[in-house]
Amino acid sequence: MFLEQIMTSLGLSDLQFALAVIGLGILILVALLNLRYAHVRKKAKAQNALEKRFAPGFADISSTQNETEAEQVQAPVIMSSEKAAIDPRIDCVISLRFDEPISGQEILKEMEDWQDIPGPSGVQWMCEGLNVNVDEVETWEPIQSDAVYSELQLAIQLASRRGPIGVLELSDFCSRVQLLAETLGSQIDMPTVSAMLESAEELDRMAAESDIQLSINVAFDEPCSWKDLAIILRQRGFHLSRNGRSYEFGGPEAGLFKSAELDPNQSVKQLTLLLEFPLVPESSRAFERMLAEGVAVAQIAHGRLVDDNGMNLSEAAVTSIRQHLDVLYIKLDKSGIPAGSSTAIRLFS
């Protein structure tokens, strides 16, 4: 009865009233979906901010080290303000070309919400612009608000130790780039999603074969106290890592190798030195230096070099490792991603 009064007062037929009710229901549903999507994005953003470690990556290779023996690295999210360059060897690159140059301020305004790209894997993306300046040669650079650009290239990293990029992260990125192209009125040159996913899988397989961690074990005849071992390592040029449970050899910004984590409250029966092969250049001779430090520590602290089975490390085993490393260095060089290069560091981080 009440509904009939409303229909009569509004002059609506049964059909018109039914359509109005359906329309109102759709509006309410859309509003609820938007609220839910905003909640999910906010939750994902908070989760990404709290993540501090990479999961095992690269095709779930069996050589991934035990988590208790490796220092966990916080996932870097490459923003446009960082000095990392887009590299088509590990990035999917999408180009936007403008008929008339466009200001960096306008570009940045349209990309304000790009910092919160959802996705549990913390995928890396970058944006560079071709700077048009009458007094300078055109150069690619991170977007600056006071510059003018004739072309943009946006890229997302295809793989990392977490594995290849997922279809959801890639689709979201491509959708954002397409929307940006429409908003800025630019032409777009974008590979197909299927082609990008295939490239990601191929890159992941290649990286899996080279993501090797080498170790040198020093077994002590008698347990060595944390204090005594710390003195020996510092004298040998090691420094305590930020987590306070392991020691690193090399500079704080570019260490060559490190020790497995130790308990400062317990004596040490065995010291394990770890070298992540793809992160150090061949010229550093990191394995030879790690081996030499292992020998020196063993001599000072009365220990011996052993393999993972506790057997004395033989010269034949060391020779085999050297030969294997030579093959891996050559393979990475042929792939265009030399060990220790900025591209390798991005890929194997």
Disulfide bonds with the S-S distance in Angstrom:
none
